[in-house]
Amino acid sequence: MLQEIDSLNRTLDFVQEEQSFIKRKLSSFLDNIVLNETLIWAETFHQEILNRETAIQLLKSDISKITLKVKTSRSINNIMEPNIVAAFKIYKQQVGYIETEFLTWKHTANEKFESAPY
């Protein structure tokens, strides 16, 4: 019985090793075809979307906080505190950067989509 169990384990080891070999061959195969370039672009493209979504959410959260500070400050003394104005300028600059970067990125993406064979 122990010999049969060893045989089963050897068979499973063999299948596992062969499967690893085939997986390496598949990776090599994909690396050598044009499609790989498209896959890499798509993965990069998707990561850029995720990164931008995160940046937008963080910036929206910060802007919500400053909005509350502005409302509170105005209701108390109707004067803007310098730190609120400074934060607003930073957020305005960040939003401008995101918008400019996004429009350039969108133009490049649209060109890629238009040139892709469907």
C-alpha positions as CSV (number, residue, x, y, z in Angstrom):
1,M,0.0,0.0,0.0
2,L,2.8,2.4,0.8
3,Q,4.4,1.8,-2.6
4,E,1.1,2.7,-4.2
5,I,0.8,5.9,-2.2
6,D,4.4,6.8,-3.2
7,S,3.4,6.1,-6.8
8,L,0.4,8.4,-6.5
9,N,2.6,11.1,-5.1
10,R,5.2,10.7,-7.8
11,T,2.5,10.9,-10.4
12,L,1.2,14.1,-8.9
13,D,4.7,15.5,-8.7
14,F,5.2,14.6,-12.3
15,V,2.0,16.4,-13.3
16,Q,2.9,19.4,-11.2
17,E,6.4,19.7,-12.7
18,E,5.1,19.3,-16.3
19,Q,2.4,21.8,-15.6
20,S,5.0,24.3,-14.4
21,F,7.1,23.6,-17.5
22,I,4.0,24.2,-19.8
23,K,3.2,27.4,-17.8
24,R,6.8,28.7,-18.5
25,K,6.4,27.8,-22.2
26,L,3.0,29.6,-22.3
27,S,4.6,32.7,-20.7
28,S,7.4,32.6,-23.2
29,F,4.9,32.1,-26.0
30,L,2.9,35.2,-24.9
31,D,6.1,37.2,-24.5
32,N,6.9,36.6,-28.2
33,I,3.7,37.6,-29.8
34,V,2.4,41.1,-30.6
35,L,-0.5,40.6,-28.2
36,N,1.8,40.8,-25.3
37,E,2.4,44.5,-26.1
38,T,-1.4,45.1,-25.9
39,L,-1.7,43.2,-22.7
40,I,1.0,45.2,-21.0
41,W,-0.6,48.5,-22.3
42,A,-4.0,47.3,-21.0
43,E,-2.6,46.5,-17.6
44,T,-0.8,49.8,-17.4
45,F,-3.9,51.6,-18.6
46,H,-6.0,50.0,-15.9
47,Q,-3.5,50.8,-13.2
48,E,-3.5,54.4,-14.3
49,I,-7.3,54.5,-14.0
50,L,-7.1,53.0,-10.5
51,N,-4.4,55.4,-9.4
52,R,-6.3,58.4,-10.7
53,E,-9.5,57.2,-9.0
54,T,-7.7,57.0,-5.7
55,A,-6.1,60.4,-6.1
56,I,-9.5,61.9,-7.0
57,Q,-11.2,60.3,-4.0
58,L,-8.5,61.6,-1.6
59,L,-8.6,65.1,-3.1
60,K,-12.4,65.1,-2.9
61,S,-12.2,64.2,0.7
62,D,-9.7,67.0,1.4
63,I,-11.9,69.5,-0.5
64,S,-14.9,68.4,1.5
65,K,-13.0,69.2,4.7
66,I,-11.9,72.6,3.5
67,T,-15.5,73.3,2.4
68,L,-16.7,72.7,5.9
69,K,-13.9,75.0,7.3
70,V,-14.9,77.7,4.8
71,K,-18.5,77.5,5.8
72,T,-17.6,77.5,9.5
73,S,-15.1,80.4,9.2
74,R,-17.6,82.5,7.2
75,S,-20.4,82.0,9.7
76,I,-18.1,83.0,12.6
77,N,-16.3,86.1,11.4
78,N,-16.9,86.3,7.6
79,I,-13.1,86.4,7.1
80,M,-11.0,83.7,5.4
81,E,-8.2,82.4,7.5
82,P,-4.8,82.3,5.7
83,N,-4.3,78.6,6.2
84,I,-7.7,77.9,4.5
85,V,-6.7,80.1,1.6
86,A,-3.3,78.4,1.3
87,A,-5.0,75.0,1.4
88,F,-7.5,76.0,-1.2
89,K,-4.6,77.2,-3.5
90,I,-2.9,73.8,-3.1
91,Y,-6.1,71.9,-3.9
92,K,-6.8,74.1,-6.9
93,Q,-3.3,73.4,-8.2
94,Q,-3.8,69.6,-7.6
95,V,-7.1,69.6,-9.4
96,G,-5.6,71.5,-12.3
97,Y,-2.8,69.0,-12.5
98,I,-5.2,66.1,-12.5
99,E,-7.3,67.7,-15.2
100,T,-4.4,68.5,-17.5
101,E,-2.8,65.1,-17.0
102,F,-6.2,63.4,-17.6
103,L,-6.9,65.3,-20.8
104,T,-3.5,64.3,-22.2
105,W,-4.0,60.7,-21.1
106,K,-7.5,60.6,-22.5
107,H,-6.2,61.9,-25.9
108,T,-3.5,59.2,-26.0
109,A,-6.0,56.5,-25.0
110,N,-8.5,57.6,-27.6
111,E,-5.8,57.4,-30.3
112,K,-4.9,53.9,-29.1
113,F,-8.5,52.8,-29.2
114,E,-9.1,54.3,-32.7
115,S,-6.0,52.6,-34.1
116,A,-6.7,49.2,-32.5
117,P,-8.1,46.5,-34.9
118,Y,-11.4,45.2,-33.6
